[in-house]
């Protein structure tokens, strides 16, 4: 098995846009307003025909 690199090469320069700040927390997703949300049941309608995929 190949060993995983655990350190950066000596000549590695960190890009200016990199930071050590933690990633921001995602915003909570609001609950759906439609009780029959098509993404919940997997049913979609196209040209009047229900498509289940």
Helices and strands as residue ranges (DSSP letters): H 38-41, E 43-46, E 49-52
